[in-house]
Amino acid sequence: MMVRLRRVTAADVGSARAAAALDDVFREYLVPISFDGPAYALHVAANDVDLAASPIWYDGDEVVAAAVLGVRGRRGWIGGFGVAPAHRRRGLGHALLADVLERAWSLGLVSVTLEVLAENSAARRLYEAAGFTPVRRLIAFGVDATGLQGRAGAPYAEAGPLLGAPEQTGPCWQREAASLRRQPSLHAVGDARAFCIFRHDGRRAQLLNVRADSAEQFAGLAASVVAQTGVVRVELFNEPATSATAAAARTLGWKPLHELDEMRLTR
Ligand SMILES: CC(C)(COP(=O)(O)OP(=O)(O)OC[C@H]1O[C@@H](n2cnc3c(N)ncnc32)[C@H](O)[C@@H]1OP(=O)(O)O)[C@@H](O)C(=O)NCCC(=O)NCCS
């Protein structure tokens, strides 16, 4: 197939087309991912996405490849990366990564991180070929809320002041305080010593920052989230596998949904 690449950035095409491009390159992904307009806007705003450094490649009007680069100070983060199914396995993944890294280094960044699903061997291979190395394992947990009822006790709290509280374990990019501060509606239970910051859509709550000293305390916080929101499911994404929170989740029998590796390349 003859491809004449037109290389632009997300800043050139506007958010609707940039979101659609991400949907196109994440087709047939191991986990369904879809960026509607609001989800893309939140992704960009919360995660400091630099639209002018996020490449999109087209062949005519057809999306061939797209990547998203977030920038915080001199650190970078790849928050979306893919090649459309019809164009895979021809070296474009390697070329797209080289493009993103060139943009990152030309911005003066000193490191770039990303998260990759443990079973995504294609993506892993190309990140490793560029020199990325695994930093730590992350786990995504999900649990049915019915198992959490009956232990509630932590009071409702203001999320804002808790965002400055020290993290137990350094969070991944999307759960750093910089990301959480830009979430439109954050909630919290607990107090400065033991708390849980979360968001929810009425059905599912996503725990975004947890500080708990024991599995029992963690269970109480999660139960308070359920009691106060009426959600049917509670999720905890990209939790460092060695954190106290991950240990508590395991102790309580929470099921891992996915395992990921956080990888980093330092210039
Ligand atoms: C991962 C992805 C970007 C690779 O793109 P690609 O254009 O096919 O990659 P390339 O052709 O440059 O090949 C990259 C490497 O992966 C290998 N590879 C590609 N697809 C593979 C597959 N399905 N199984 C095993 N290896 C595969 C290639 O052999 C190559 O390794 P090599 O250089 O050692 O030979 C593409 O499959 C994709 O977009 N997948 C869906 C989205 C995704 O997973 N994004 C990454 C999120 S972290």
Ligand as a Chemical Component Dictionary entry (heavy atoms), coordinates in Angstrom:
data_LIG
# 
_chem_comp.id                   LIG 
_chem_comp.type                 NON-POLYMER 
_chem_comp.pdbx_formal_charge   0 
_chem_comp.three_letter_code    LIG 
# 
loop_
_chem_comp_atom.comp_id 
_chem_comp_atom.atom_id 
_chem_comp_atom.alt_atom_id 
_chem_comp_atom.type_symbol 
_chem_comp_atom.charge 
_chem_comp_atom.model_Cartn_x 
_chem_comp_atom.model_Cartn_y 
_chem_comp_atom.model_Cartn_z 
_chem_comp_atom.pdbx_ordinal 
LIG C1  C1  C 0 1.799  -1.091 19.393 1  
LIG C2  C2  C 0 1.684  -0.471 18.010 2  
LIG C3  C3  C 0 1.806  1.032  18.153 3  
LIG C4  C4  C 0 2.816  -0.979 17.125 4  
LIG O1  O1  O 0 2.755  -0.280 15.912 5  
LIG P1  P1  P 0 3.389  -0.883 14.589 6  
LIG O2  O2  O 0 3.366  0.170  13.523 7  
LIG O3  O3  O 0 2.762  -2.175 14.258 8  
LIG O4  O4  O 0 4.887  -1.096 15.074 9  
LIG P2  P2  P 0 6.148  -1.412 14.204 10 
LIG O5  O5  O 0 5.765  -1.974 12.878 11 
LIG O6  O6  O 0 7.012  -0.204 14.223 12 
LIG O7  O7  O 0 6.779  -2.593 15.070 13 
LIG C5  C5  C 0 7.172  -2.379 16.406 14 
LIG C6  C6  C 0 7.676  -3.671 16.991 15 
LIG O8  O8  O 0 6.583  -4.412 17.489 16 
LIG C7  C7  C 0 6.507  -5.695 16.844 17 
LIG N1  N1  N 0 5.089  -5.971 16.664 18 
LIG C8  C8  C 0 4.188  -5.204 16.050 19 
LIG N2  N2  N 0 2.976  -5.776 16.132 20 
LIG C9  C9  C 0 3.156  -6.935 16.806 21 
LIG C10 C10 C 0 2.277  -7.940 17.238 22 
LIG N3  N3  N 0 0.967  -7.886 16.965 23 
LIG N4  N4  N 0 2.794  -8.958 17.953 24 
LIG C11 C11 C 0 4.098  -9.027 18.252 25 
LIG N5  N5  N 0 4.984  -8.074 17.861 26 
LIG C12 C12 C 0 4.513  -7.044 17.152 27 
LIG C13 C13 C 0 7.240  -5.528 15.565 28 
LIG O9  O9  O 0 7.725  -6.769 15.103 29 
LIG C14 C14 C 0 8.340  -4.575 15.967 30 
LIG O10 O10 O 0 9.366  -5.238 16.644 31 
LIG P3  P3  P 0 10.797 -5.390 15.949 32 
LIG O11 O11 O 0 11.228 -4.013 15.564 33 
LIG O12 O12 O 0 11.613 -6.002 17.023 34 
LIG O13 O13 O 0 10.556 -6.250 14.758 35 
LIG C15 C15 C 0 0.349  -0.845 17.332 36 
LIG O14 O14 O 0 0.192  -2.250 17.352 37 
LIG C16 C16 C 0 -0.866 -0.209 17.976 38 
LIG O15 O15 O 0 -1.174 0.944  17.715 39 
LIG N6  N6  N 0 -1.572 -0.952 18.826 40 
LIG C17 C17 C 0 -2.802 -0.468 19.478 41 
LIG C18 C18 C 0 -2.534 0.698  20.413 42 
LIG C19 C19 C 0 -1.436 0.399  21.388 43 
LIG O16 O16 O 0 -1.229 -0.722 21.841 44 
LIG N7  N7  N 0 -0.715 1.463  21.774 45 
LIG C20 C20 C 0 0.339  1.407  22.768 46 
LIG C21 C21 C 0 -0.233 1.832  24.061 47 
LIG S1  S1  S 0 0.993  1.813  25.347 48 
# 
loop_
_chem_comp_bond.comp_id 
_chem_comp_bond.atom_id_1 
_chem_comp_bond.atom_id_2 
_chem_comp_bond.value_order 
_chem_comp_bond.pdbx_ordinal 
LIG C1  C2  SING 1  
LIG C2  C3  SING 2  
LIG C2  C4  SING 3  
LIG C2  C15 SING 4  
LIG C4  O1  SING 5  
LIG O1  P1  SING 6  
LIG P1  O2  DOUB 7  
LIG P1  O3  SING 8  
LIG P1  O4  SING 9  
LIG O4  P2  SING 10 
LIG P2  O5  DOUB 11 
LIG P2  O6  SING 12 
LIG P2  O7  SING 13 
LIG O7  C5  SING 14 
LIG C5  C6  SING 15 
LIG C6  O8  SING 16 
LIG C6  C14 SING 17 
LIG O8  C7  SING 18 
LIG C7  N1  SING 19 
LIG C7  C13 SING 20 
LIG N1  C8  SING 21 
LIG N1  C12 SING 22 
LIG C8  N2  DOUB 23 
LIG N2  C9  SING 24 
LIG C9  C10 SING 25 
LIG C9  C12 DOUB 26 
LIG C10 N3  SING 27 
LIG C10 N4  DOUB 28 
LIG N4  C11 SING 29 
LIG C11 N5  DOUB 30 
LIG N5  C12 SING 31 
LIG C13 O9  SING 32 
LIG C13 C14 SING 33 
LIG C14 O10 SING 34 
LIG O10 P3  SING 35 
LIG P3  O11 DOUB 36 
LIG P3  O12 SING 37 
LIG P3  O13 SING 38 
LIG C15 O14 SING 39 
LIG C15 C16 SING 40 
LIG C16 O15 DOUB 41 
LIG C16 N6  SING 42 
LIG N6  C17 SING 43 
LIG C17 C18 SING 44 
LIG C18 C19 SING 45 
LIG C19 O16 DOUB 46 
LIG C19 N7  SING 47 
LIG N7  C20 SING 48 
LIG C20 C21 SING 49 
LIG C21 S1  SING 50 
# 
